[in-house]
């Protein structure tokens, strides 16, 4: 199954485009590579409008993994057996 996320090359690496936007912002701060990688490991990029292909900066929100999971768990629905669908 092919991902619905756009991808690109950033600093010679292939990655999802929304992560490259995140990196371009983080790299403006004076982090070492190891500091940047540690910082990034705790965060995800959330598409505010839900469109995975809309990588405009105004549509991207940087969130902790915990907050992102909490946000999406509120959006999930249960079927008549009580299971998430």
C-alpha positions as MATLAB code, in Angstrom:
seq = 'XXXXXXXXXXXXXXXXXXXXXXXXXXXXXXXXXXXXXXXXXXXXXXXXXXXXXXXXXXXXXXXXXXXXXXXXXXXXXXXXXXXXX';
ca = [
       0.000    0.000    0.000;
       1.388    3.379   -0.995;
       1.481    6.184    1.556;
      -0.777    9.156    0.939;
       1.900   11.521    2.286;
       3.987   13.545   -0.182;
       7.695   12.842   -0.048;
      10.772   14.844   -0.989;
      14.528   14.997   -0.600;
      15.924   17.133    2.189;
      19.685   17.393    2.750;
      20.138   14.328    0.563;
      17.645   12.165    2.490;
      14.254   11.015    1.300;
      11.527   11.853    3.793;
       7.919   12.885    4.086;
       7.463   16.476    3.032;
       5.786   17.596    6.256;
       8.812   16.333    8.232;
      11.096   18.349    5.934;
       9.076   21.484    6.730;
       9.543   20.693   10.424;
      13.290   20.233    9.942;
      13.652   23.499    8.056;
      12.131   25.320   11.023;
      14.115   23.437   13.690;
      17.395   23.951   11.833;
      17.047   27.718   12.241;
      17.954   27.188   15.901;
      21.546   26.386   16.789;
      21.120   22.709   17.653;
      23.809   20.140   17.109;
      22.703   17.168   15.011;
      22.324   14.956   18.099;
      20.336   17.656   19.943;
      18.079   18.122   16.919;
      17.489   14.373   16.570;
      16.673   14.078   20.276;
      14.274   17.033   20.071;
      12.558   15.664   16.978;
      12.107   12.193   18.447;
       9.600   13.581   20.954;
       7.430   15.389   18.411;
       5.219   14.657   15.426;
       3.787   16.869   12.716;
      -0.021   17.028   12.702;
      -2.061   18.144    9.672;
      -4.690   20.473   11.144;
      -7.236   20.063    8.338;
      -6.648   16.299    8.068;
      -5.373   16.500    4.464;
      -2.056   14.619    4.423;
      -1.047   16.299    1.165;
      -1.570   19.852    2.426;
       1.908   20.712    3.704;
       1.493   24.461    3.979;
       3.159   25.714    7.135;
      -0.162   27.176    8.335;
      -1.690   23.675    8.205;
       1.059   21.966   10.195;
       1.150   21.795   13.968;
       4.042   20.402   15.963;
       2.858   18.283   18.861;
       4.240   15.856   21.392;
       3.531   12.232   20.575;
       1.285   11.971   23.632;
      -0.823   15.026   22.707;
      -1.138   13.780   19.117;
      -2.332   10.353   20.241;
      -4.827   11.962   22.632;
      -6.170   14.204   19.852;
      -6.733   11.292   17.489;
      -8.222    9.043   20.160;
     -10.957   11.656   20.690;
     -11.719   11.524   16.954;
     -12.130    7.758   16.827;
     -15.573    6.182   16.932;
     -16.743    2.882   18.369;
     -18.955    0.406   16.553;
     -21.953   -1.292   18.145;
     -19.634   -3.847   19.802;
     -17.643   -1.085   21.492;
     -14.592   -1.523   19.262;
     -12.834    1.363   17.578;
     -13.431    1.630   13.850;
];
